[in-house]
């Protein structure tokens, strides 16, 4: 486990994708992760209706910490020693980081029976690719007349290496029809070259990380 505290990371409420972008950079810089981020994975969570329940979230006003996000973004770190992969979620009230298995059972709760419109899908992107290609000009945080719906970060918007200024929508648009239905070797191998990664169902998350090398 790391000795890093949540307070040591860049965190702006409601800008979870940018928070994770800078979290990746810090984990690499501080030697907590591989220097190139090859052991890190960005996970976008959403669905067709943009209504995903997650538990143990700091923004919740309920005792169980449940909240309904339109989407959420976390980082998963694959550990080579054993299978205790770690989840880095700056918005979670669980331990930081949390073992993947406990995060799944406590935050995602796949055993909890949800109506179909609340079923969650996961877009997983390899961190080195995400750090090169991700961009956001924060347009999704403005209302129809151009006012901010949440105060933006003070730093400049993130621009991709190729000059792209906004592609967040491509990452956060996640549909059940996009989900890969199996964990075959071809899917795993191609994942490492895909700018937008792969989309899987909530019951496949732990299986996916048990198969990637």
TIBABA-922807 format. One record per residue (C-alpha): residue number from 1; residue in one letter; x, y, z. Coordinates in pm, 1 decimal, decimal comma. Each point is the difference from the previous one (the first is absolute). Example, Ala and Ser with C-alpha at 12.3 -4.5 7.8 and 13.67 -1.06 7.14 Angstrom:
BEGIN
rec drenmar = 1 | zaro = a | px = 1230,0 | py = -450,0 | pz = 780,0
rec drenmar = 2 | zaro = s | px = 137,0 | py = 344,0 | pz = -66,0
//
This chain:
BEGIN
rec drenmar = 1 | zaro = x | px = 0,0 | py = 0,0 | pz = 0,0
rec drenmar = 2 | zaro = x | px = 103,2 | py = 359,4 | pz = -60,1
rec drenmar = 3 | zaro = x | px = 55,4 | py = 262,9 | pz = 267,6
rec drenmar = 4 | zaro = x | px = -154,7 | py = 264,4 | pz = -223,9
rec drenmar = 5 | zaro = x | px = -299,7 | py = 190,6 | pz = 133,8
rec drenmar = 6 | zaro = x | px = -294,9 | py = 123,8 | pz = -206,0
rec drenmar = 7 | zaro = x | px = 91,5 | py = 356,9 | pz = 98,0
rec drenmar = 8 | zaro = x | px = 329,2 | py = -32,6 | pz = -189,7
rec drenmar = 9 | zaro = x | px = -179,7 | py = -33,2 | pz = -332,9
rec drenmar = 10 | zaro = x | px = -158,9 | py = 254,3 | pz = -232,4
rec drenmar = 11 | zaro = x | px = -375,2 | py = -20,6 | pz = 59,2
rec drenmar = 12 | zaro = x | px = -275,9 | py = 220,5 | pz = -137,0
rec drenmar = 13 | zaro = x | px = -356,3 | py = -118,4 | pz = 77,6
rec drenmar = 14 | zaro = x | px = -193,2 | py = -120,1 | pz = -308,1
rec drenmar = 15 | zaro = x | px = 311,9 | py = -11,5 | pz = -220,3
rec drenmar = 16 | zaro = x | px = 88,8 | py = -363,3 | pz = 73,8
rec drenmar = 17 | zaro = x | px = 157,2 | py = -64,4 | pz = -341,3
rec drenmar = 18 | zaro = x | px = 248,6 | py = 284,3 | pz = 49,8
rec drenmar = 19 | zaro = x | px = 64,2 | py = -107,6 | pz = 358,6
rec drenmar = 20 | zaro = x | px = 91,1 | py = -348,1 | pz = -122,9
rec drenmar = 21 | zaro = x | px = 221,7 | py = 143,0 | pz = -277,2
rec drenmar = 22 | zaro = x | px = 212,5 | py = 179,5 | pz = 261,5
rec drenmar = 23 | zaro = x | px = -17,6 | py = -295,1 | pz = 238,8
rec drenmar = 24 | zaro = x | px = 161,4 | py = -216,5 | pz = -270,0
rec drenmar = 25 | zaro = x | px = 279,3 | py = 251,6 | pz = -43,4
rec drenmar = 26 | zaro = x | px = 65,9 | py = 22,7 | pz = 373,4
rec drenmar = 27 | zaro = x | px = 6,3 | py = -377,3 | pz = 51,9
rec drenmar = 28 | zaro = x | px = 255,5 | py = -28,7 | pz = -281,0
rec drenmar = 29 | zaro = x | px = 208,6 | py = 294,7 | pz = 118,6
rec drenmar = 30 | zaro = x | px = 6,6 | py = -115,7 | pz = 363,7
rec drenmar = 31 | zaro = x | px = 105,7 | py = -354,1 | pz = -88,1
rec drenmar = 32 | zaro = x | px = -323,5 | py = -154,3 | pz = 127,1
rec drenmar = 33 | zaro = x | px = -69,4 | py = -123,8 | pz = -353,0
rec drenmar = 34 | zaro = x | px = 220,3 | py = -85,6 | pz = -297,7
rec drenmar = 35 | zaro = x | px = 163,4 | py = 312,7 | pz = -144,3
rec drenmar = 36 | zaro = x | px = -192,6 | py = -39,0 | pz = -326,7
rec drenmar = 37 | zaro = x | px = -328,1 | py = -87,2 | pz = 174,6
rec drenmar = 38 | zaro = x | px = -11,0 | py = -345,8 | pz = -156,1
rec drenmar = 39 | zaro = x | px = -147,2 | py = -150,5 | pz = 318,2
rec drenmar = 40 | zaro = x | px = -280,3 | py = 259,3 | pz = 15,1
rec drenmar = 41 | zaro = x | px = -343,4 | py = -7,2 | pz = -160,0
rec drenmar = 42 | zaro = x | px = -267,1 | py = 268,7 | pz = -27,3
rec drenmar = 43 | zaro = x | px = -356,1 | py = -121,9 | pz = 51,8
rec drenmar = 44 | zaro = x | px = -302,5 | py = 202,6 | pz = -111,7
rec drenmar = 45 | zaro = x | px = -326,6 | py = -121,7 | pz = 153,6
rec drenmar = 46 | zaro = x | px = -334,6 | py = 92,0 | pz = -156,8
rec drenmar = 47 | zaro = x | px = -295,8 | py = -142,7 | pz = -194,9
rec drenmar = 48 | zaro = x | px = -258,5 | py = 83,2 | pz = -265,5
rec drenmar = 49 | zaro = x | px = -212,0 | py = 204,9 | pz = 240,5
rec drenmar = 50 | zaro = x | px = 295,0 | py = 171,6 | pz = 168,1
rec drenmar = 51 | zaro = x | px = -126,7 | py = -113,9 | pz = 339,9
rec drenmar = 52 | zaro = x | px = 246,4 | py = -212,9 | pz = 192,8
rec drenmar = 53 | zaro = x | px = -34,0 | py = -76,6 | pz = 371,4
rec drenmar = 54 | zaro = x | px = 326,2 | py = -24,3 | pz = 195,0
rec drenmar = 55 | zaro = x | px = 36,6 | py = -44,8 | pz = 374,9
rec drenmar = 56 | zaro = x | px = 246,5 | py = 157,8 | pz = 246,4
rec drenmar = 57 | zaro = x | px = 30,9 | py = 325,0 | pz = -192,3
rec drenmar = 58 | zaro = x | px = 96,1 | py = 314,2 | pz = 193,8
rec drenmar = 59 | zaro = x | px = -248,1 | py = 217,6 | pz = -188,7
rec drenmar = 60 | zaro = x | px = -292,8 | py = -206,0 | pz = 128,3
rec drenmar = 61 | zaro = x | px = -222,5 | py = 128,0 | pz = 279,5
rec drenmar = 62 | zaro = x | px = -106,9 | py = -350,9 | pz = 101,3
rec drenmar = 63 | zaro = x | px = 152,4 | py = -221,1 | pz = 267,3
rec drenmar = 64 | zaro = x | px = 81,2 | py = -275,9 | pz = -251,0
rec drenmar = 65 | zaro = x | px = 169,4 | py = 252,7 | pz = -228,1
rec drenmar = 66 | zaro = x | px = -209,1 | py = -88,0 | pz = -302,8
rec drenmar = 67 | zaro = x | px = -21,1 | py = 255,0 | pz = -278,2
rec drenmar = 68 | zaro = x | px = -131,2 | py = 0,7 | pz = -355,8
rec drenmar = 69 | zaro = x | px = 273,5 | py = 128,1 | pz = -232,6
rec drenmar = 70 | zaro = x | px = -42,8 | py = 60,2 | pz = -373,3
rec drenmar = 71 | zaro = x | px = 349,4 | py = -142,3 | pz = -34,5
rec drenmar = 72 | zaro = x | px = 301,9 | py = -55,5 | pz = 220,5
rec drenmar = 73 | zaro = x | px = 371,3 | py = -56,6 | pz = -61,5
rec drenmar = 74 | zaro = x | px = 245,0 | py = -199,3 | pz = 210,1
rec drenmar = 75 | zaro = x | px = 349,3 | py = -144,7 | pz = -39,5
rec drenmar = 76 | zaro = x | px = 86,3 | py = -366,7 | pz = 46,0
rec drenmar = 77 | zaro = x | px = 359,0 | py = -106,1 | pz = 57,5
rec drenmar = 78 | zaro = x | px = 96,4 | py = -354,4 | pz = -91,6
rec drenmar = 79 | zaro = x | px = 243,7 | py = -143,8 | pz = 253,2
rec drenmar = 80 | zaro = x | px = 239,5 | py = -262,7 | pz = -127,0
rec drenmar = 81 | zaro = x | px = 51,9 | py = -160,2 | pz = 340,9
rec drenmar = 82 | zaro = x | px = -313,2 | py = -198,7 | pz = 70,6
rec drenmar = 83 | zaro = x | px = -340,5 | py = 120,0 | pz = -112,0
rec drenmar = 84 | zaro = x | px = -63,2 | py = 287,1 | pz = 239,4
rec drenmar = 85 | zaro = x | px = -68,6 | py = 255,5 | pz = -270,9
rec drenmar = 86 | zaro = x | px = -73,1 | py = 347,7 | pz = 136,2
rec drenmar = 87 | zaro = x | px = -273,8 | py = 253,4 | pz = -67,8
rec drenmar = 88 | zaro = x | px = 82,8 | py = 369,4 | pz = 26,3
rec drenmar = 89 | zaro = x | px = -328,1 | py = 190,0 | pz = 41,3
rec drenmar = 90 | zaro = x | px = 41,7 | py = 354,6 | pz = 129,5
rec drenmar = 91 | zaro = x | px = -375,6 | py = 27,0 | pz = 63,0
rec drenmar = 92 | zaro = x | px = -31,1 | py = -316,3 | pz = 208,7
rec drenmar = 93 | zaro = x | px = -25,7 | py = -20,0 | pz = 378,3
rec drenmar = 94 | zaro = x | px = 161,5 | py = -345,4 | pz = -2,1
rec drenmar = 95 | zaro = x | px = 371,2 | py = -52,2 | pz = 62,0
rec drenmar = 96 | zaro = x | px = 227,7 | py = 176,7 | pz = -247,5
rec drenmar = 97 | zaro = x | px = 91,2 | py = -189,9 | pz = -202,2
rec drenmar = 98 | zaro = x | px = -239,5 | py = -292,4 | pz = 41,8
rec drenmar = 99 | zaro = x | px = 57,6 | py = -362,5 | pz = -102,5
rec drenmar = 100 | zaro = x | px = -197,0 | py = -64,6 | pz = -318,6
rec drenmar = 101 | zaro = x | px = -203,5 | py = -285,6 | pz = 147,1
rec drenmar = 102 | zaro = x | px = -121,4 | py = 204,6 | pz = 296,9
rec drenmar = 103 | zaro = x | px = -66,8 | py = 306,4 | pz = -217,4
rec drenmar = 104 | zaro = x | px = -215,9 | py = -209,6 | pz = -231,2
rec drenmar = 105 | zaro = x | px = -195,8 | py = -155,0 | pz = 286,9
rec drenmar = 106 | zaro = x | px = -40,1 | py = 324,9 | pz = 197,1
rec drenmar = 107 | zaro = x | px = -34,5 | py = 269,0 | pz = -270,3
rec drenmar = 108 | zaro = x | px = -136,8 | py = -181,0 | pz = -304,2
rec drenmar = 109 | zaro = x | px = -187,8 | py = -271,2 | pz = 189,5
rec drenmar = 110 | zaro = x | px = -67,5 | py = -235,1 | pz = -294,7
rec drenmar = 111 | zaro = x | px = -210,1 | py = -224,1 | pz = 226,4
rec drenmar = 112 | zaro = x | px = -245,6 | py = 286,6 | pz = 57,6
rec drenmar = 113 | zaro = x | px = -299,0 | py = -46,1 | pz = -229,3
rec drenmar = 114 | zaro = x | px = -33,2 | py = 310,5 | pz = -217,6
rec drenmar = 115 | zaro = x | px = -260,3 | py = 92,2 | pz = -258,5
rec drenmar = 116 | zaro = x | px = 144,5 | py = -32,2 | pz = -350,4
rec drenmar = 117 | zaro = x | px = 26,0 | py = 377,7 | pz = -50,2
rec drenmar = 118 | zaro = x | px = 248,6 | py = 15,3 | pz = 288,8
rec drenmar = 119 | zaro = x | px = 229,2 | py = -278,5 | pz = -121,2
rec drenmar = 120 | zaro = x | px = 353,8 | py = 134,1 | pz = -38,3
rec drenmar = 121 | zaro = x | px = 247,5 | py = -40,1 | pz = -284,6
rec drenmar = 122 | zaro = x | px = 374,4 | py = 59,5 | pz = 22,5
rec drenmar = 123 | zaro = x | px = 229,3 | py = 149,7 | pz = -262,4
rec drenmar = 124 | zaro = x | px = 358,1 | py = -97,7 | pz = 82,6
rec drenmar = 125 | zaro = x | px = 285,8 | py = 195,2 | pz = -160,0
rec drenmar = 126 | zaro = x | px = 371,5 | py = -68,4 | pz = 46,9
rec drenmar = 127 | zaro = x | px = 152,9 | py = 298,7 | pz = 180,6
rec drenmar = 128 | zaro = x | px = 288,5 | py = 66,0 | pz = -243,6
rec drenmar = 129 | zaro = x | px = -252,8 | py = 36,1 | pz = -282,8
rec drenmar = 130 | zaro = x | px = -235,8 | py = 211,4 | pz = 208,7
rec drenmar = 131 | zaro = x | px = 277,7 | py = 241,6 | pz = 99,4
rec drenmar = 132 | zaro = x | px = 88,9 | py = 52,5 | pz = -366,6
rec drenmar = 133 | zaro = x | px = -344,8 | py = 33,5 | pz = -152,8
rec drenmar = 134 | zaro = x | px = -245,1 | py = 129,5 | pz = 262,8
rec drenmar = 135 | zaro = x | px = -119,7 | py = 359,7 | pz = -32,5
rec drenmar = 136 | zaro = x | px = -274,5 | py = 207,8 | pz = 158,5
rec drenmar = 137 | zaro = x | px = -95,8 | py = 364,1 | pz = -44,4
rec drenmar = 138 | zaro = x | px = -270,0 | py = -50,2 | pz = 268,3
rec drenmar = 139 | zaro = x | px = -290,7 | py = 81,1 | pz = -231,1
rec drenmar = 140 | zaro = x | px = -205,9 | py = -271,8 | pz = 170,3
rec drenmar = 141 | zaro = x | px = 1,7 | py = 210,0 | pz = 318,5
rec drenmar = 142 | zaro = x | px = -177,7 | py = 299,8 | pz = -155,2
rec drenmar = 143 | zaro = x | px = -374,7 | py = 50,5 | pz = -23,1
rec drenmar = 144 | zaro = x | px = -190,7 | py = 105,5 | pz = -311,0
rec drenmar = 145 | zaro = x | px = 93,2 | py = 367,4 | pz = 44,0
rec drenmar = 146 | zaro = x | px = 366,5 | py = -65,6 | pz = 74,3
rec drenmar = 147 | zaro = x | px = 5,3 | py = 22,5 | pz = 380,2
rec drenmar = 148 | zaro = x | px = 204,3 | py = -247,9 | pz = 201,0
rec drenmar = 149 | zaro = x | px = -205,7 | py = -267,3 | pz = 178,0
rec drenmar = 150 | zaro = x | px = 298,3 | py = -61,6 | pz = 232,0
rec drenmar = 151 | zaro = x | px = 303,4 | py = 217,8 | pz = 60,4
rec drenmar = 152 | zaro = x | px = 279,6 | py = -114,1 | pz = -236,1
rec drenmar = 153 | zaro = x | px = 359,3 | py = -67,4 | pz = 105,4
rec drenmar = 154 | zaro = x | px = 233,6 | py = 299,6 | pz = 4,7
rec drenmar = 155 | zaro = x | px = 255,5 | py = -166,0 | pz = -229,0
rec drenmar = 156 | zaro = x | px = -27,0 | py = -0,1 | pz = -379,7
rec drenmar = 157 | zaro = x | px = -215,9 | py = -265,0 | pz = -171,9
rec drenmar = 158 | zaro = x | px = 173,4 | py = -322,5 | pz = -102,9
rec drenmar = 159 | zaro = x | px = 104,8 | py = -16,2 | pz = -367,1
rec drenmar = 160 | zaro = x | px = 103,0 | py = -327,3 | pz = -167,3
rec drenmar = 161 | zaro = x | px = 346,4 | py = -54,4 | pz = -144,5
rec drenmar = 162 | zaro = x | px = -140,3 | py = 28,9 | pz = -353,8
rec drenmar = 163 | zaro = x | px = -164,7 | py = 333,7 | pz = 77,0
rec drenmar = 164 | zaro = x | px = -355,2 | py = -130,4 | pz = 51,8
rec drenmar = 165 | zaro = x | px = -179,9 | py = 229,8 | pz = 244,1
rec drenmar = 166 | zaro = x | px = -303,2 | py = -211,8 | pz = 87,1
rec drenmar = 167 | zaro = x | px = -84,6 | py = -368,8 | pz = -23,9
rec drenmar = 168 | zaro = x | px = -136,4 | py = -72,0 | pz = 347,5
rec drenmar = 169 | zaro = x | px = -339,5 | py = -85,5 | pz = -147,9
rec drenmar = 170 | zaro = x | px = 157,7 | py = -291,4 | pz = -189,9
rec drenmar = 171 | zaro = x | px = 118,0 | py = -150,6 | pz = 328,9
rec drenmar = 172 | zaro = x | px = -310,2 | py = 66,3 | pz = 208,8
rec drenmar = 173 | zaro = x | px = -258,2 | py = -112,9 | pz = -256,9
rec drenmar = 174 | zaro = x | px = -40,2 | py = -363,2 | pz = 105,9
rec drenmar = 175 | zaro = x | px = -279,1 | py = -233,1 | pz = -109,5
rec drenmar = 176 | zaro = x | px = -84,3 | py = -354,6 | pz = 96,7
rec drenmar = 177 | zaro = x | px = 8,6 | py = -88,8 | pz = -370,9
rec drenmar = 178 | zaro = x | px = 371,9 | py = 90,9 | pz = -0,4
rec drenmar = 179 | zaro = x | px = 87,3 | py = -262,5 | pz = 260,3
rec drenmar = 180 | zaro = x | px = 234,6 | py = -279,8 | pz = -101,4
rec drenmar = 181 | zaro = x | px = -170,6 | py = -324,0 | pz = 87,7
rec drenmar = 182 | zaro = x | px = 311,1 | py = -211,6 | pz = 53,7
rec drenmar = 183 | zaro = x | px = 354,8 | py = 33,5 | pz = 124,6
rec drenmar = 184 | zaro = x | px = 177,1 | py = -169,8 | pz = -291,0
rec drenmar = 185 | zaro = x | px = 371,6 | py = 54,4 | pz = -58,6
rec drenmar = 186 | zaro = x | px = -65,6 | py = 211,5 | pz = -310,8
rec drenmar = 187 | zaro = x | px = -201,9 | py = 249,7 | pz = 204,4
rec drenmar = 188 | zaro = x | px = 266,3 | py = 20,8 | pz = 269,3
rec drenmar = 189 | zaro = x | px = 283,6 | py = 40,7 | pz = -250,2
rec drenmar = 190 | zaro = x | px = -175,1 | py = 265,9 | pz = -209,7
rec drenmar = 191 | zaro = x | px = -94,8 | py = 196,5 | pz = 311,8
rec drenmar = 192 | zaro = x | px = 352,9 | py = 136,8 | pz = 38,6
rec drenmar = 193 | zaro = x | px = -17,9 | py = 178,2 | pz = -337,6
rec drenmar = 194 | zaro = x | px = -354,5 | py = 138,8 | pz = 16,7
rec drenmar = 195 | zaro = x | px = -32,3 | py = 372,6 | pz = 66,3
rec drenmar = 196 | zaro = x | px = -342,1 | py = -52,0 | pz = 159,2
rec drenmar = 197 | zaro = x | px = 85,6 | py = -332,9 | pz = 159,6
rec drenmar = 198 | zaro = x | px = -269,7 | py = -263,8 | pz = 43,6
rec drenmar = 199 | zaro = x | px = -346,3 | py = -2,4 | pz = 157,6
rec drenmar = 200 | zaro = x | px = -99,7 | py = -282,6 | pz = 232,7
rec drenmar = 201 | zaro = x | px = -286,3 | py = -78,9 | pz = 236,7
rec drenmar = 202 | zaro = x | px = 12,5 | py = 37,2 | pz = 375,6
rec drenmar = 203 | zaro = x | px = 30,3 | py = -374,1 | pz = 56,6
rec drenmar = 204 | zaro = x | px = 310,9 | py = -16,4 | pz = -222,4
rec drenmar = 205 | zaro = x | px = 214,9 | py = 258,8 | pz = 176,1
rec drenmar = 206 | zaro = x | px = 198,0 | py = -230,5 | pz = 226,1
rec drenmar = 207 | zaro = x | px = 29,8 | py = -263,0 | pz = -272,2
rec drenmar = 208 | zaro = x | px = 146,1 | py = 257,3 | pz = -239,2
rec drenmar = 209 | zaro = x | px = 276,2 | py = 97,2 | pz = 242,3
rec drenmar = 210 | zaro = x | px = 77,7 | py = -362,1 | pz = 75,3
rec drenmar = 211 | zaro = x | px = 73,8 | py = -60,4 | pz = -369,0
rec drenmar = 212 | zaro = x | px = 204,0 | py = 302,0 | pz = -108,2
rec drenmar = 213 | zaro = x | px = 375,9 | py = -25,8 | pz = 35,6
//
